[in-house]
Amino acid sequence: AFGENYVQEAQAKINELAALDLEWHMIGHLQSNKAELAATLFDWVQTVDRLKLVAALSRHRPPARAPLNVLIQVNIDDEASKHGCRPQQVAGLAEAIACEPRLRLRGLMAIPAPHPDIERRRPAYRAMATLFDTLVVDHPGADTLSMGMSDDYPLAIAEGANMVRIGTALFGPRPSRT
């Protein structure tokens, strides 16, 4: 699977590699005005964090395509600079997603607050695992806990992640957007 942070950049790559039957994940913040394009391009959107986005993705998912796999992005450390819903909003978002036939609730995603001591991220990962266990009680089809990146994926896996985002370790640092 390949993850992309920006819809426009993804569009060119997805079109260029269409013959390879790859699975594409939207892993960056998704603005509502980009939901139509995202709903047609991606197999997964890992950054659903509000009802408006749920409605837009469902409305624009082509009926000929399989339902869009969706992860709810949780701002587990309540960082003002990060996107994601609050933990107490997960249940409501999950219900809304579950009611949309063009969407398939797959689970949760989070990026904890950065800290040079990776071990300081453990409480956030542990809290996400607990939140995921709670989600699965009401939504047994939820099977994905996406957390951890190139610098901390072993810790995330130890705390319950079954999907990680490894970009920098494979492709190097992302060039600055200017």
SVG drawing of the C-alpha trace seen along z (x, -y; Angstrom):
<svg xmlns="http://www.w3.org/2000/svg" viewBox="-27 -28 43 36">
<polyline fill="none" stroke="black" stroke-width="0.4" points="0.0,0.0 1.1,-3.6 0.1,-6.6 -0.1,-10.1 -0.4,-13.4 -1.8,-15.5 -4.7,-14.7 -3.2,-16.6 0.2,-14.8 -1.5,-11.5 -3.7,-11.9 -0.7,-12.0 0.9,-9.0 -2.3,-6.9 -2.9,-7.6 0.7,-6.8 0.7,-3.5 -2.9,-2.4 -1.8,0.8 -0.1,2.1 -3.3,2.6 -1.9,0.8 -3.8,-0.1 -3.8,-3.9 -4.2,-5.5 -4.9,-9.2 -2.9,-9.9 -2.7,-13.7 -5.4,-16.1 -8.3,-16.2 -10.1,-19.4 -13.8,-19.1 -13.4,-20.7 -10.9,-17.9 -13.3,-15.1 -14.8,-14.5 -11.5,-13.8 -10.2,-11.8 -13.4,-9.7 -12.8,-8.7 -9.0,-8.2 -8.3,-6.4 -9.0,-3.0 -8.6,-4.3 -8.9,-7.7 -7.1,-7.5 -7.8,-11.1 -11.6,-11.3 -12.2,-13.6 -15.5,-15.4 -19.1,-14.7 -18.9,-17.1 -16.1,-15.0 -18.0,-11.7 -21.0,-13.1 -18.8,-14.5 -16.8,-11.2 -20.0,-9.2 -21.7,-11.5 -18.8,-11.4 -17.7,-7.7 -18.5,-6.2 -21.2,-3.5 -19.1,-1.2 -16.2,-1.2 -16.0,0.8 -16.9,-1.2 -14.2,-3.6 -12.2,-2.2 -12.2,-4.8 -10.1,-5.4 -11.1,-8.0 -8.2,-10.3 -7.9,-11.0 -6.0,-13.9 -5.0,-11.7 -2.7,-14.3 -5.1,-17.2 -2.5,-19.2 -3.8,-22.5 -1.6,-22.2 -2.9,-18.7 -6.0,-17.6 -8.2,-14.8 -11.3,-14.4 -11.2,-14.3 -11.4,-10.8 -14.9,-11.4 -16.1,-12.2 -15.1,-8.8 -18.3,-7.0 -20.5,-9.5 -18.2,-9.6 -18.1,-5.8 -21.9,-5.6 -22.2,-8.2 -19.7,-6.3 -21.4,-2.9 -24.6,-4.4 -23.1,-5.3 -23.2,-2.4 -20.4,-3.9 -18.1,-4.0 -16.6,-1.1 -15.4,-1.9 -12.0,-0.1 -10.7,-1.7 -8.6,-4.5 -5.5,-6.4 -3.4,-8.7 -0.1,-10.6 1.1,-11.3 2.8,-14.5 6.4,-14.5 9.0,-14.0 12.8,-13.3 12.4,-10.5 10.2,-8.1 9.2,-6.3 7.3,-9.4 4.8,-8.5 3.8,-5.3 0.9,-6.7 -0.7,-8.1 -0.3,-4.7 -1.7,-2.9 -4.7,-5.3 -5.3,-4.6 -5.3,-0.9 -7.8,-1.2 -10.0,-3.5 -9.7,-1.0 -10.8,1.9 -13.9,-0.2 -14.7,-0.9 -14.6,2.8 -17.2,3.6 -19.9,1.7 -18.2,2.0 -16.7,5.6 -15.8,5.0 -13.2,2.4 -9.9,4.2 -7.3,1.5 -5.3,-0.6 -2.9,-2.8 -0.2,-4.5 3.5,-4.7 5.9,-6.1 9.5,-5.5 11.0,-6.7 8.7,-4.9 6.9,-2.1 8.3,0.7 6.8,-1.1 3.5,-1.5 3.4,2.2 4.2,3.1 1.2,1.1 -1.2,2.6 -0.8,1.0 -1.5,3.3 -0.8,0.7 2.2,-1.7 3.2,-4.5 6.8,-4.0 7.8,-6.8 10.9,-8.5 12.8,-5.2 12.0,-4.1 12.0,-7.3 14.0,-9.7 12.9,-13.1 10.1,-14.8 11.2,-17.8 9.9,-21.1 6.7,-22.4 7.3,-25.9"/>
</svg>
